[in-house]
Amino acid sequence: MYSLPWSRNVPVKASATNRLWRRCFSVTRAGASQLAGLDPSKLVITKTSTPQEPTAPKDLVFGKTFTDHMLSVEWSAANGWHAPQIVPYQNLSLDPATCVFHYAFECFEGMKAYKDSQGRIRLFRPEKNMERLNKSSSRIALPTVDGGALTKLIGELVKLDSKLVPDLRGYSLYLRPTMIGTQKTLGVGPPGSALLFVIASPVGPYYPTGFKAISLEATDYAVRAWPGGVGDKKLGANYAPCVVPQLHAASRGLQQNLWLFGEEEYVTEVGTMNLFIALKNKETGQKELVTAPLDGTILEGVTRDSVLGLARERLVPKGWAVHERKITMREVAEASEEGRLLEVFGSGTAAIVSPVRMISYKGKMVGCGLKESEEAGEIALQMKNWIEGIQYGDEDHPWR
């Protein structure tokens, strides 16, 4: 159930710069290949002496309650991965000079465990999270990890705290794998040590209002990501700069920022979600589901990939077109004015699917196809039900 296939990244053709880098660091690379890998057979478990009782679902606030245990694995440049440990949930002890505090050597993942109607616990497409974790860590000079081995260890953590996994539909155990650089230094360079840890939080709906449509502010006065940057990696450093613009949006009654990019005002993503736009083609009238391409300006969302996969599997045979392409905010506003904008929704691990009612753009509110009495469009609701059906084991699907 937990051990799903691990997909390694496909190597790209080396440029002259890359070839030079490889020659310069060939000794380091050769040494690194001899380092110890992550070994689940060496797992040591120390159980808590004060186990907690499950929190009532009605009292769960997203990310505020945590389970009894956590997974912890140290890494060093000299030895590789140390023996993994599951220990009681506890504070970390780090020197004030630890490099994560000064240079943001930190990346993380967001994934969930679900309890099905038979009481079995499932992870949803964990191999995608492991692949993305390695893309993020390698981008900031942190070590990569065997995704299959880490998935097994996460499975052991979830099994140990299984009584704290909510068993209601719409509830789950949110998992946060995190890697930080732990070397004590004020010099800027690749960390010589790192810590990988996983904590878990029983959660209900991401938004306190539940599955209801939100409104967005099309944000052009600040930039979240740019081509060649790290906006497509899941780094903590990408999130802190977005909080002030989100507060500004909230002061105007809007829940999230919709990040626009460039003079063309391309739609990229929302603060915590990828974005999907359902509209009718202006020339042909064909229904289209559009999302921004993976060009470095958006996060490679696991739920995004799932929505695209299900759309191609189930909507295309019904006459829909599915596109990963650039789309401007002006195109979205024009489609709304002309009655061609069918619906807009966000996708992400935390919320799964989040319908959008309005987008504030240049002082005007752009309607996103919902009637006043509706909280979700047809496609958003279908996607939510399809994905949850797979996550909770109701449907026999390859992603189970």
N, C-alpha and C positions, 0 to 999 in steps of 0.2 A: 504493500500500500504506500509506503513512504519512499521506497527505493526505485525511482524512475530513471530512465536513461539520461546520461549526461552527454551533452553535445559540446564538443570543443569548437572554439572559434576557427573559422576558415582563414588560413594565413593569406595575407595580401602580398602582392609583388613588391619587393623591396626597392625603394628609391635609392639614389646615390647616398643621400644623407643616412638612410636607414642602414645601408651596407657599411658605411663608415662607423656608425654607432655600434653595429654588431662586431666589427673587428676590434674596436676599442674596448668593448666589454665582453669579449669572448671568454676571457679567463673567469670573470665573474659569473657569466651564464653557465659555464661548464661546472663551476663550483656549486651553483644553485641547483643544478640537476641532480646533485648527490645529496641534497638536503632531505630530511625526513618529511614525508607527506602526511596528510591528516589520516590518522588510523583509528577508526571506530572501535576496533578490538581492544584498544588501550584505555577505553573510557572508564573513568572512576566516578562513582556516584556517591554523594554524601547527602542524605535526606535531611530535611528540616525536622527539628524537634517540636515545632509549633505549627502544624498544618492548619490551614484556614478552611472555613466552610464556604461553599459557593455563594457568591453575591446574587441576590434576587435580580432577575433580568431587568425589572423596572428601575433598579437602582444603578445600573451600569451606565457610566459616562465614558465615551470613547477615550481610551488611553489613560484612564485614571486608576484602574485597578489592575494589579499584577499577580501572577501566579506565585506559588511557593518556591520555585526553583528557577535557575538560569544555567545556560550552557556557557562555558568559558574555555578558550584555547589560546595559549600564548604561542608566539612565533618569534624566532630570532634569525638573523642573517647567518649566524654561525652554525645553527643546528636545524633550522627548518621548524616544522610544527611540533610542539610538545604534546604530551598526552592530554586528551580532552577531559574536561571535568564538568559534571553537573553538580552544582552546589546550591545551598539555600540562597534565595534572592538577597542580595547584599550590595552595599556601596562599593565603588571602586576606590582604590588608593593609588593616587598618581602624584608624582613630583610636580611642583609648580612649573618646572622647566620642560615638562613633557611636550613633545613637538605638536601633538594634536591641538593644544591650547593656543599655540602661536602661529601655526601655518596650516591649520585646518586639514590635517591628514585624517580624514574621516569619510566613510561611505556606509551606506546601509541599504537594506531591502525591506519591503513590506509584503507580507504574505499571510495567508489565513489557514487555519485548520477548522474543519466542519464535522459535526456529529450528525450522522444520518439516522434514519428512522429505526435502524437496527442497533443503534448505539455504537456503530463503528466510526472511527475518526479518519478523516481524509484530508490530504493536502491537495490543493488545486494547482497543477502544472508547476511544481517546484523547480523543475529543470530550467524553466525560463528565468526564474529568480536567480538561480545559481549562475547562469550564463551572464546575466546582467551584473551581478555582484562582482564577477571577475573583470568585466569590462570597466566597471567603476574603479576597482582597487588598482588595476594595472595602470589606469590613467593617472593616478596620483602616487605612483611608486610604492604602493603597498603590495603585499604578496597575494598571489592567486591561490585558490583552494580547489581541491577535488570536490566538485558539486555533488556527486553521488554519495561520497563519504559524509559531507556536511548534512545532506538530506537525511541520511540514516541517523545521525546524531540528533537532529531536530526531532525526528520521529521518537527517539528515546525520551527527549524532554517532554514532548506532548503526551506520551504514554504515562510518564510519571505523574503529570498534573492533569490527567484525563478527567478527573471528577470536576475540574473547574472549567471544562469546555461546555458552554451553554448548549442545551439541546432543543432550543426553539428556532424555528425558521426565521432567518434574518439576523440571527446571532451567531457568533463564531469566536474563535481564539485568534487574535491578531498576533503575528509573530514578527519580531524586529531583529533580524541578524544585523550586526553592526561590526565594522572593523575600524580600529583607530591605530595611529602610530604612537608608540609609547616610549620612544627613545628620549632620554633626558639630554637635551641640547638646545642651544639657541642658534646653532648653525643651520643653514638651509641646505638640505640634502636628503637623499633617500633614507627613511627611518631604518635603523638597524634592528628594531624590535617592534612588534605589533601585538594587538590583542583582538581576537575575534570573540564576540559574545552574542548570545541570543536571549532576549527576554520575551515574555508572552503576556498578553493582556486580554481577558475576556471582554468582548465588546458587543454592543448592539448597533443600531443604525448610526452612521457617521454624523448625520445632521440631527440635532435634537428634535426637529419637526418631523422626522421620518421621511418617507418617500414622497416628497413634495417638490414642486418646481422651485428653482432658485433664479435669481437675477444676477447679471454680470455687468461689470464695467469694462468696456473696451479701452484698454490702457495703452497710451502711446507716449506718455511723458517719461516713462522708465522702460528699461529693456531687461527681460529675464535671461535671455540667451542669445547667442549669435553663432553663425557658422564657424567652425574651428575652435569653439569654446568647449565648455563642459556641461552645457544645458541638457545634453542627452545622457548624462551620467547621474546616478542617484547619490549626490554628494550633499551633506548637510549645508555646505557653503552656498548652495543654490537657493536655499529656502529662507534663510534669515533676511536677505535683502528684499524679499517679497512681502514681508510682514507689514512694513509701513504703508506701501501702496494698498494692501488689503484693508488696513485700518481706515485709510482715506475712502476707499470704496464703501466700507461699512458705515462710515459717517453719512453717506448719501443713500443708505438703505439698500445697498447691494452686497451680496454675500461673497463674491469672489472677483478676481481680476481676470479678464480675458486678454492675454498678452498679444499685442500686435507687433509686427516687425517690419522695419524699413519704411521708405517713403511710400511704397505700395500698400502698406498696412496689411500685410499678410496675417491671417489668423493662424496662431501657433497652438497654444494650449491654455488651459485655465491654471490657476495657482496650484491646485493639487490633482488635476485630472487632464487627460487628453480630451479633445473635443470632436464631436461628430455632428455633421450638418446634413439633414435630409431635405432635399428640394427637387423641384421639377426643372429639367433642362429647358432653358429659354428657347432653344431652336426646335427640339424634338418632342418636348413634353415628357420625356422618359424620367422616371423617378431615379434619383441618384443619392447615394450615401457617400459623403465626402469627409475625409480627414486629412490633416496636414501630413506631408511626407516625412520620412526619417532623414532629414537633411542636417542634423546636428542641433537644431533649435528646439526640439521637443524630446521628452523622455520616451524611451522605447517601452511603453506600457504593456504589461502582461494582459491586463484587461482589454486594452486597445487591440492587441493581437487577437484576443479571443473574440471580440466583437467583429473584427474583420473576417476571421475564419468562419464564424456563424453566418455572417451576412452573405459571404460568397457561397456557402453551403445551402442556405435556406431562402435568401431573398433574390439572388440572381436567377434561380429557376422561375421565379414569379415575375420576371421582367425588369428587376432593378439593375442598375449599374453601380459598382462599388469602386471608388477612386481614392488613391492616396495622391493628392495633388495640392498645389498651392491654391488658396482661395483668399481673396481680399475681403475685408470687412465691408467695402463698398458693394461687392457682389452680394453679400449676405443681406445688406440693407435694401438693395434693389429687389432681390427675390422676395423680401418681406412686403415691400410696397406693391409689388405686382401679384401678390397672392401665391407665389410659387414656393415660398419657404414652408415646408411641412412641419418640421420640428428640429430642435437642437438639443443635444444631451452630452454630458460629460461621462467619462469612464475612468475608473480607478479601483485599486484593491480595496480601499477603505469604504467608498460609497457604492461600488460596483457600477451602477448607472445613476446619473443625476440629471433629471430633466431641467431644461432652461426655459423660463417664461419670457424674459425680456433681456435685452442687451442695451445698456446706455452707451450711445455712440454720438460724439460731437453735439452733446446737449439734447439729443432726442432719444426716445425709447423705441427700440426696434423690437416689434413683436415676433416671437419665434414659433408661431403656428398654433399655440394652445388656446383653446376657448377658456373663458373666465372660469368655468366650472371644472376644467380639467387640470390634473396635476402631472400628467404624463401623456406623451403621444404614443401612438400604436407601436412604433418601432422600439422606442425606449422601454416600454413595458414588456414587449416580447423579448428583448435582449436580457432584461433583468430576470424574467422567468426562465429563459433558456439557460442562462449561465448558472443561476441558483439550482436549477434542476440537475445540472451536471455536478455542481459543487456538493450538493447534499445527497448525491447518489440516486436520485429518482430516475435518471436517464442513463441508459447504457451508451457511453460515448468514449472514444479513444482517450479523452482527457481525464477519465476517471482514475 
